[in-house]
Amino acid sequence: MSLVYDEYGRPFIIIKEQEKKSRIKGIEAVKASILAAKTVARTCRSSLGPKGMDKMLQSPDGDVTITNDGATILEMMEVENQIGKLLVELSKSQDHEIGDGTTGVVVLAGALLEHAEALLDMGIHPLRVAEGYEMACKVATDNLEKIKSTFEFSKDDIEPLIKTCMTTLSSKIVGRLKRHMAEICVKAVVAVADLDRRDVNLDLIKVEGKVGGTMEDTRLVEGIVIDKDFSHPQMPKELKDVKLAILTCPFEPPKPKTKHKVEIDTVEKFEELRKQEQKYFTDMVQLCKDSGAGLIICQWGFDDEANHLLMHEGLPAVRWVGGVEIELLAMATGGRIVPRFSELTPEKLGFAKSVTEISFGTTKDKMLVIEGCPNLKAVTIFVRGGNKMVLDEIKRSLHDAICVARNLVRDNSIIYGGGASEISCSLAVEAAAHEVVGDVQYAMRAFADALEAVPLALAENSGLPPIESLTAVRKRQMEENNPYLGIDCNDIGTNDMREQNVFETFLSKRQQLFLATQVCKMILKIDDVIKPSEYE
């Protein structure tokens, strides 16, 4: 690219090698977009279901991640294509709004686009296909409303929640401990949930991990776990009924905000400066003691002088506590975050029944457990695992289960898994297509066929003959009018998902249908793809 001037001195731009600009239009642009989306969807397809395969991903700095979580796989893949990035965003949307079903939504979107390509080859306009998909999505969503089941639960009866979370954890690395992990997740959600308002604040559930131990050592802490230790090794390791001062001001003398220099040329001046500095520390510690605090939580560090004085005065302290943890501590203990020592008063102190420092094995790693917080029932799931890779995957698995329990508190409706709901919706859309006149009917039938991609993938990943398994279940659903029949992925010997206790949340499945349809409509409407050329 160069800037030149005409005879009147007006500038204009000359773009060189214009013919090198990549540009495709019309149906070719739509087909190119569909091809890119299908490629991304195929990557996730083999990770679907309880027997889904794991993916190994290596980051640019060499870290290895092994997971079958769709959102994590797509997020770590370096997708350059614009349509591929659209599917990555689709998975993120499902993860942020629902927390579960990230793989299924991408597989469904890929299947919808694959069937749309056949319709485009028949000469049907992309907008007519998009219109048919919209109508079919409405029929499928209405069918989900009909086949959903509702169960009641309370703080005393959480068994239905546990069963649903166990379904989520079946395909994860924690599958052998899914009962134990599901109980932890459900208890954490119920502890912080407002069941009357049907609301859960997930910010109050913290998932903290430490390498070492086994997965069985994972436990729920009725309080907050901080990856810190007391600032001095001689401070007490356990405190009972303690008042906390939460500070965001450092234990150090104030720094002059001027450019003047202080020159010290005699011993007397140095001694005077040292005494003045020591007085600052003494006054700070005294203000903390006068307020009645039994533990100091400080966002910043403090030097050895302040640390020695705090220990000498019998005032335990923790330093370098992060901003997010400070806020959580303040909410849980009922304390106020104090920005200046002069503002520290007894009314601004928080309270905790116990603060304990725990250490782990030969590594001597230490953490603080703060329990018995009066205001908010903030809880921490303390995860243990053999190495960092396992630990990260356990955290991802628990996040999915926590989100499922949260969704059930918001709407306690479930549908049955194993592809049962997809087959039922496929039959409903196919029946509705017969009543529609015009080329939209073909789009609705394509939508019905695409819905069967999920049970097909489940059967394929479980080592079953995909087409035989699907047609057998589909036939039984039609004959028995039973929408709870799905693919027997676990080889239990029954296709009835009620007997297998395989559940999915209604919110998750409805969101999958809606998001996949909207993304397909968006891609079908793209008829001009322009890639900027390389300018000189």
N, C-alpha and C positions, 0 to 999 in steps of 0.2 A: 504494500500500500504506500502511495506517495502523494504528496500535496503539491499541486501546481497552480499557476495563476493564468487567467485569460488576459486578453489585451487591455481590459479595463481594470486589472488588478484584483479581480474577484477570485477567491480561492475555490478550487474544486478537487475532488478526490478521484484518483484512478486506482481501481482495484485490478491488480494483475492476475493473470491465470484464472479468469472467471469460470472457464470451462471445467476447472478442477473441483468446483463446488459440488458436493454430493447432494443430490435432490431426487426424490422419487415421489410420484403423485398418484392419486386415484386408488384403484383396487390394489395395485402393487404395493402402495404404502401400507394399506390395511393388512395385507398378507405378510409383509415384512415385520410389522408390529406383532402379529399373531405368532409368527415363528419364534421371535425373541421371547415372548411370554411362555410359549410351550416349553422352550428349553429350560427356563428357570423352574417351571412347575415340575418338570421331570426330575429335576435334582431333588426336590422335596418329596416326591411321590413314594420313594422307597423307605422314607422315614415314618410313614403313617401307620398307626395302630400299635397294639401291644407287642407285636413281634417285629416292629419296624427297625430298620438298620440304622446304625450310627454313622455320622460323618466325622472325619478327621480334618480339621482346618488349621492351617498354619498362618500365623500373623506375620507381617513384614519383619518384625524383630525376632522371629523364631519361636514364639510361644505356641504350643500345640493345644488345641481345644477339641475334645471328643464329645459330641452331643447329638441328640435327635430332636432338639427343640427347633421348630421351624423358624421362629423369629431370630434366634441366635445364628442359625446357619446362613440365613439370607443377609443378616446384618454384617457378618464377617466375610461374606463373599465380596470380592471386588467386582461388582457388576458395572460395566461401562455403558451398556446399551440403555437408552432412555426408557424404553418400555420395561426392560428388566428392573430398572430402578423403581418403576411404578408398582411392580409386584412386591418389591422390598418394602415400599411404603404401605402397601396393602397389609402385609404381615405385621408391620409395626402398629398400624391402626387397630388391628384385632387384638394385639398384645396390650396396648395401652387402655383400650376400652373394656375388654373382657378379661384378658390375661391367659386365655386358653383357646385352643382351636387354630393356632397360627399355621400349622402345616395343612390342615384340612381346607382352610380358606384359599390357599394358594393352589392346591390340587384342584379344587372346584373351579376356580377362575381359569386355570389352564385347560380343563376339560370343556368348559363353556366356549372358550375361544377356538378350541380344536374343532368342535362341532359347527361353530359359526363359519369356519373356513370352507366346509363342505357346502354350506348354503350359499356362500359367495360364488363358488364355482358353478352353482346352479343358475346364477344370474339374479339372485334376490338382492335387493339394495341393502347396504349395511344398516340404514336407519330402520328399515322394516324388521330386520333381525333384532336390533336393539329394542324396538317396540314389543316384539313377541317375547323377548326375554323379560321385559318389565312386567308384562301380563302374567307370564309363567311364575315369576318370583312372587307376585301377589297371591296366586293360587297356592303355591308351596307354603307360604307363610300362614295362610288361613288354615291349611291342612295341619301345620304344626300346632296351631291353637287347639285343633280338635283332638289330636292324639296325645297332647301333653298330660302329665299326671302331676298332682299337687300333693305334697306331704307336709304335715305339720311337725315342727320341732320346737324344742325349748332348751333352756340352759341345762335342764335335767335330762332331756332326751335328745342326744346329739347323734344317735346311731345313723339316721338317714344321711346326715351331712358327711359322716365318716365314710359310708359306702360310696357316695358320689366322688369324694376325694381319692378313694382307693382306685377308682376307674382311671382317674387322671394320672396316677403314679404308676400304673401297670407297665407303661412302655419306657419308664425311666430307669436310671441306674439304681435307684432305690427300690426297685420292684420287689425284691425279696423281703423288704421291711415296710411294705406299703401300709400295712395296718398301723404300725407304730408311728410312721411319719404322718399319716392321715389324722391320727388322733392328736398329734402335736399341733398340726395346722388348724384343725377345727377348734381346739381349745384356745388357741391364740386368737382366732377371729371372734369367738364367742366372748372372750374376756374383754375385748375392746369394743364390741358391737353395741349399738343402741337398738335393741330389738323392737322397741315401740315405734321408733322413727324409721326402721329398716335401713339403717345407715352404718357403715363401717369405715373408720378412719385408718387406712392402711399405714399412715405415717407413724402410728403408735405401735406397729409391729416391726421390730428390727430383727434382721437375720444377720447374725454375727458368726464367723467361723474361725477355727484355729486348726492348723495342720497337726495331726497326731491322733492317737486313739482310733476307735473304730466307728462305723456309722451308728452302731447300737448306742454309743455314748451321747448321741444327739439328744438334747433335752430342752424343755420349755422352762424359761426363767420368768417368774412373776415379778418382773422389774426390768432394769436396764443393765446391760453388760457393756463396759467400756474397755477398749484395748489399751489400758494405761495401768500404771502402778503408783503407789505412794512415792512422793518425791525423795524421801530419805529412807534407807533400809531399816533404820531403828524405829520408825513410826509404827504404831500398833497395826496389826493385820486385820483386825475385826472390830467394828464399832457397832454399838446397839443404840437405838433410839437417838439418832444423831440429827443435829440441825446443820444444814448446809448453807454456806455462803457462796453464791455463784458470781464470780467476778470476771469482768472483761478488761480490768486495768492491771498492768504489770507490776510486780514487786520490784521496783527499781526507782532510783531518784529521778525527779523530772529533768528532762534535757532542756537547756536554755534555747529558745527559738531566736537567737541572735547570732551575729557573726563575731562577737567579741571573744577573745581568748583569755583563759585564766592561766597565768604563769605561776608555777610553784617553784621557788628557788631556795626555800629553806625547809628544814625539818619541821619547824613549828607550823608553817603553812600547810604542809602535807598532813600533819596530825590533826589540824583543825578541820581540813577537808574530810578526812576519814571519820572524825567524830560527827560531823554534820551528816555524812552519808549514813552512818550507823544510826543516827537519830531518826532519819527518814524511815529506815527499816523498822526500828523499834516502834515508832508511832503507827506505822501501817499494821504491824502485828497486834499492837494494843487495841487499835480500832476494831480489828476482827474479834479479839477476845471480849471486848466490851459489849459487842453486839450479841454475844451468847453463842457464836458459831462453834460447832464441834468438828467441822470439816470444811476445808477451803477447796473449792473447785475453780481453777483459774484457766482462762483461755490462753494466756501467754506463759512464758517461762519466767523463772526467777533465778538469780545467781546464788552462789554458795552461802553468802552472808545471810540472805533472807531465808534460805533453806535451813541453815543452822539455827537461826532464831526461832523459826516455826517449830522445829523439833524440840528445842530447848524449852519452849513455852508449852509443850504438850498439845500442839495444834496440827493434826495431820493435814496434809495438802496433796492435791493432784494437779499437775501442770500440763500444758499443751493439750487441753481438751477441745476438740473441734467445735466449730460454730453450730453445726446441726445437732451434735450431741448436747451442747450447752442448752439449746432451745428445748430439746426433748426432756432434759433433766429439769428445767425450769417448769415445764408443763406438768410433769409427773409429780414432782415434790412440792409444787405449790410455791416455789420461791420466785423471787424477782431477779432479773439479771442486773447487776450493779456496775455502772461504768466508772465510779469514783469511790475511793475509800471513805471520803467524808459523807457519802450518802448511805453508807451501810447502817441499817437499823434492824432491831429484832423482828419487825413486821415483814422485812424483805427476805427472811431466811426460809429455806425449804426444810422439809422433814422426811426422813426415811427410817424405817424400823431397823434396818441393818445394812452395813456396807462392809463387804468382805473382799480381801485380796486372795485370789486363787492362783496357784502355779501349776505348771504342767511338766511332768516327767523330767527327763535329763536336760531338756532345752532351757529350763528355768523361765519359760515365757510366763508372763503374769498378766492377769486381767482383774478388773474390779466388777463385782456384782452388787448392784444397788437394788434392794428389795423392800417391799412394804411401803410403796409410795402412795400417799393418801388421795391425791386429786384425781389423777387419771390412771387407769389400769394399763399403763404401758407394759408391753411384754417383749421378751427377746427370745428368739429361737437360736440356741447355741449349738452350732453344727460342728461335728468332728469328722475327720476323714483322713485317709492314709497319706494323700498328697494333695497339692494345690488343684490339680486337674479334677480329681474326684470331688473335692470340696466345692469347686465352682459349679459342677454339674448338679450336686445335691441342692445348692442354693437355688439354681434355676428351676429344678423340679418342685421345690417347696414353694417358690413364687407362684407357679401355676396352680398348685393345690390351694394356696391361700386365696388366690383370685376366684377360684371355683366356689369356695366356701363363702366368700364375700358376695358373689352373685346370687347364691341361694338365699342369703339373708335379704338381699334386695328383692328377689322374686323367687319364691320357693316352688317353682315349676320345673319339672324335669321331663326329658324325653329319653327314650331308650337307645343305647348306642349300638355298636356292631354294624352300622349301616342300615339299621331298621328304619330310622326316620327318613333317610334318603330314598330308600326303596318305596316307602309309603307315599312320600311327596312325588316321586317319579310317576307312580300309578295315578295319583290325583291330577297331576299336570297333563298326563296323556289322555285321561278321561275328559278334562276340560278342553283339550285341543280339538276334539271331535265337534264341539259346539261352535267353534270359531270358523268363519269363512275367510278365504283369502290366503295369501302367502305367509301371513303371521302364524298360521297353523303349523307350518313347517318349523318356524323358529321355536314354537312352544314344544313341539316334539323333540327338537334338538336339545332343548333345556332338560326335558325328561330323561333323555339318553345320557346327558352330561352328569346328571345327579347320580347315575349308577357308577360313575368313575370311582367314587369313594368306597362303596362295598367291594368293587373289583380290586382296588388297590389293597384293601384290608385282606382279602382272600389271597391275593398274590404274595403279599409280604408274610403271610402265615404259612406259606408252603402248600396251600390248597389249590385245586384246579379252579381258576377264577370264574370262567364262564359257567361251568357246571354248578358251582356253589351259588352263584348269583341267580341263575335261572331257577334252581330248585327252591330257593327262599322266596323269590318273586312269585312263583307259582303258588306256593303255600299261602303267602300273604293274600293273594287274590281269592283263593278257594276258601280259606278260613276267615277272611276279613279280620286278620290279626296284625295290627301295625307294630307289634313288639318282636317280630321275628327278624333276626339279623344273621350275620356271618359268625359261625362258631370259631373265632380266632384262637381260643384257648384250648380247643379240643376237649371240651367238657362232655360233649355228646348231646347237647340240646341247642336248638337255635332260638329258644325263647330267652330274650335278654332280661326278662324279669327274674327268671330262675337263676341266671348268671350274675345278677346284681350289677349289670353294666349300665350306668347312667351317664347322661350328659345334661348340662344345664340348658334350659330352654333359651335363655338370653344368648348363650354362645352360638347355638345353631341358627337362631334367627339372624344374628349379626353376620354370621358367615354367608348366609344366602344374600342378604342385603348388600354387603360390601363387594362380594364377588360379582354380583349383577351390575353394580354401579361402575366397577372398574372395566368390565367387559363393554358396557355402553360407551364409556370414555374412549377405549381403544378403537372400537368400531367406527367412531366418529372422526378419527384422525385420517385425513386423506392427503396430507402433504407433510413429508418429513424432510426438513432442511438441516443439513450439517454445515456449519460455517467452514469456509475454506481456510487454508493457511495463508495469511496475508504476509506480504514481504514488507 
